[in-house]
Amino acid sequence: MLIGKVVGSVVSTRKNEKLVGSKFMIVEACAETGNVKRIVAVDNVGAGIGETVLVATGSAARIGCDHANAPIDAAIVGIIDSGTGIELI
């Protein structure tokens, strides 16, 4: 699981039929090395731009957003209210 900050959204009018109705957000992953990594994640928890979130990747992402057979590699599975040791770029 990754910690990241939502920095934008993605709109896609044409997509795989299993992704219809999904909301896509751009998440900037928390970088320990200083390298910024941005990923597109499906959001079904209602995260907004500027919020710190938990992101599941791989098969956990598909299961976490209840789309086991969809082409999903990352999903926002939680919104972080507070935490220690979190440094976001």
N, C-alpha and C positions, 0 to 999 in steps of 0.2 A: 504494500500500500504506500502511496505517496501523499505528501502534504504539498499543497499548492495554493495559489491565489488566482481567482477568476479575473482575467484581464480583458475578456471580450466574448462575443458570441459569433456563431456561424449560421448563416441561413442557406439552406439547400432545398431548392424546389424539386429537383430530380434526384432520387436516391433509391437504394434497395428497398423493395416493398416492406421488408421487415423493420425498416427504420422510419417508416411514415408515422408522424406524430411525435417523434423524438425531438428533444431540444438539445442543441449542441453548444458547448461553451469552450472557450480557449482558456486553458489553465497553464500558468507559469509555475513549474515545479520548484520546490524549495531546493536551492543549489548549495551544497556544501563546498563545492570546488570553485564557485564563482561563475560557472558556465550556466547560462540561462537556457532552459529547455522548455519549450511550449508544446503542449499536446492538445488535441481536440478530444473532449470527453462528453459522453451522453449524460445529461442531467435530468434525473427524475425526482430530485429532492427539492427543487426550487431555489437553487443557488443564484445569487446575483453578482454582478460585476463588483469587484473589490472585496468579496468575501473569501475567507480562508477555508479550504475544503479538504476532505479526504478523498483520494482517488484510488479506486481498485483498477488493476490492469489484468490483461490476459483473460483466461476463462472465468476468473472471479468477477470480472467486470460484467460479463454476460449474465452470470447467475445473479449478481447483485442488483441488476436492474430488471430481472425477470424476462430476459430475452435470450434464452439459452441457445437458440439457433440463428441469432442475428450476427452480422459481421461487426461486432463491437470489440475494441481493444482497450478502451478506457471508459470508466464511468464514475461520476461523482456519487459517492455513497454516503456522505455526511458533510455537515457544515460545522466547522470548529468554532466554539464559543470562546475558549481560552486554552492556553497551554504554555508550558515552560520550555525553553530551549528552541523555540521556533524562530528561525531567521528567514525571512522572505526577501528576495531581491526586488 
